Amino acid sequence: MKFLKRLFKIGQAEVHHTIDNMEDPIKMTEQGLRDMRGDLDKSLEALAQVKAMSIRAKNEMEDCANRAEDYNEKAMLILKKAQKGDLDAAEADRLATEALIKKEEALANQKRAEADKEKFDQNVLQMEGNVQTIKQNIGKWENELKILRSRVKVADATRNLNEQMAKIDSNGTINLLERMKEKVLQEEALAEAYGEIAGASKSVDDEINSAVDVKKDKANSELEKMKAQLGIGAAKDE
């Protein structure tokens, strides 16, 4: 049966079986479901046709039974008329015989129609079972598709997160921090070097002035001490 092939195709898309080595499982499952729905439509159409043939066989069987009964009654009426003298005996026998022949033909057709109906009814039962199986599997795989879509979303989100984490690790967060630390140390050393260069670039005059200022300050300090000993500063204040 075609629907069994469809089941095999959908089974290939099941997430539990080597999903990494397959094509897109969602697309495959969706295509499998479309194929199964197409098979279901064809099966329902075929089922309707077989049921129609069964109904026709039943109607034919009933019609043949009625015609057989009708010919039987006609043969009886013909014989009764001959018995009453209303019809020639030889003619009555001929007509009654023809009626009985028609009766047997109708009974044979009734038997044939009954056999056809039994065969069609068996086909109907088998096809109804197939249709029910297809419906159940469509429902099953529709649920599987919903689950599959959810799992794919979770897998994609997890993969993206893991990829980001992997990229962070591959870039070397620790190495990055070490480089930043090295950069800061380099900047500090550079600043210190510039400071030393700035100190070494003082002119001779600057050095002389610096020395003069130191000696002047020392002389002023000695002068103030001497004034204090002599009381010059205190007497002036008085």
Contacts in CASP RR format, 6 or more apart in sequence:
PFRMAT RR
TARGET T0000
AUTHOR 0000-0000-0000
METHOD contacts of the structure
MODEL  1
MKFLKRLFKIGQAEVHHTIDNMEDPIKMTEQGLRDMRGDLDKSLEALAQV
KAMSIRAKNEMEDCANRAEDYNEKAMLILKKAQKGDLDAAEADRLATEAL
IKKEEALANQKRAEADKEKFDQNVLQMEGNVQTIKQNIGKWENELKILRS
RVKVADATRNLNEQMAKIDSNGTINLLERMKEKVLQEEALAEAYGEIAGA
SKSVDDEINSAVDVKKDKANSELEKMKAQLGIGAAKDE
1 130 0 8 1.000
2 39 0 8 1.000
3 36 0 8 1.000
3 39 0 8 1.000
3 40 0 8 1.000
3 43 0 8 1.000
3 130 0 8 1.000
3 133 0 8 1.000
3 134 0 8 1.000
3 137 0 8 1.000
6 32 0 8 1.000
6 35 0 8 1.000
6 36 0 8 1.000
6 39 0 8 1.000
7 36 0 8 1.000
7 137 0 8 1.000
9 28 0 8 1.000
9 31 0 8 1.000
9 32 0 8 1.000
9 35 0 8 1.000
10 28 0 8 1.000
10 29 0 8 1.000
10 32 0 8 1.000
10 33 0 8 1.000
10 36 0 8 1.000
10 137 0 8 1.000
10 141 0 8 1.000
11 17 0 8 1.000
12 22 0 8 1.000
12 28 0 8 1.000
13 22 0 8 1.000
13 25 0 8 1.000
13 26 0 8 1.000
13 28 0 8 1.000
13 29 0 8 1.000
13 32 0 8 1.000
13 148 0 8 1.000
14 25 0 8 1.000
14 144 0 8 1.000
15 25 0 8 1.000
15 144 0 8 1.000
15 147 0 8 1.000
15 148 0 8 1.000
15 151 0 8 1.000
19 25 0 8 1.000
22 28 0 8 1.000
25 148 0 8 1.000
25 152 0 8 1.000
26 145 0 8 1.000
26 148 0 8 1.000
26 149 0 8 1.000
26 152 0 8 1.000
29 141 0 8 1.000
29 144 0 8 1.000
29 145 0 8 1.000
29 148 0 8 1.000
30 145 0 8 1.000
32 141 0 8 1.000
33 138 0 8 1.000
33 141 0 8 1.000
33 142 0 8 1.000
33 145 0 8 1.000
36 134 0 8 1.000
36 137 0 8 1.000
36 138 0 8 1.000
36 141 0 8 1.000
37 138 0 8 1.000
39 134 0 8 1.000
40 131 0 8 1.000
40 134 0 8 1.000
40 135 0 8 1.000
40 138 0 8 1.000
43 127 0 8 1.000
43 130 0 8 1.000
43 131 0 8 1.000
43 134 0 8 1.000
44 131 0 8 1.000
46 127 0 8 1.000
47 124 0 8 1.000
47 127 0 8 1.000
47 128 0 8 1.000
47 131 0 8 1.000
50 120 0 8 1.000
50 123 0 8 1.000
50 124 0 8 1.000
50 127 0 8 1.000
51 120 0 8 1.000
51 124 0 8 1.000
53 116 0 8 1.000
53 120 0 8 1.000
54 117 0 8 1.000
54 120 0 8 1.000
54 121 0 8 1.000
54 124 0 8 1.000
57 113 0 8 1.000
57 114 0 8 1.000
57 116 0 8 1.000
57 117 0 8 1.000
57 120 0 8 1.000
58 113 0 8 1.000
58 117 0 8 1.000
60 109 0 8 1.000
60 110 0 8 1.000
60 113 0 8 1.000
60 116 0 8 1.000
61 110 0 8 1.000
61 113 0 8 1.000
61 114 0 8 1.000
61 117 0 8 1.000
64 106 0 8 1.000
64 107 0 8 1.000
64 109 0 8 1.000
64 110 0 8 1.000
64 113 0 8 1.000
65 106 0 8 1.000
65 107 0 8 1.000
65 110 0 8 1.000
67 102 0 8 1.000
67 103 0 8 1.000
67 106 0 8 1.000
68 103 0 8 1.000
68 104 0 8 1.000
68 106 0 8 1.000
68 107 0 8 1.000
68 110 0 8 1.000
71 99 0 8 1.000
71 100 0 8 1.000
71 102 0 8 1.000
71 103 0 8 1.000
71 106 0 8 1.000
72 99 0 8 1.000
72 100 0 8 1.000
72 103 0 8 1.000
74 99 0 8 1.000
75 95 0 8 1.000
75 96 0 8 1.000
75 97 0 8 1.000
75 99 0 8 1.000
75 100 0 8 1.000
75 103 0 8 1.000
78 87 0 8 1.000
78 92 0 8 1.000
78 95 0 8 1.000
78 96 0 8 1.000
78 99 0 8 1.000
79 92 0 8 1.000
79 96 0 8 1.000
81 87 0 8 1.000
81 92 0 8 1.000
82 88 0 8 1.000
82 89 0 8 1.000
82 91 0 8 1.000
82 92 0 8 1.000
82 93 0 8 1.000
87 95 0 8 1.000
227 233 0 8 1.000
228 234 0 8 1.000
END
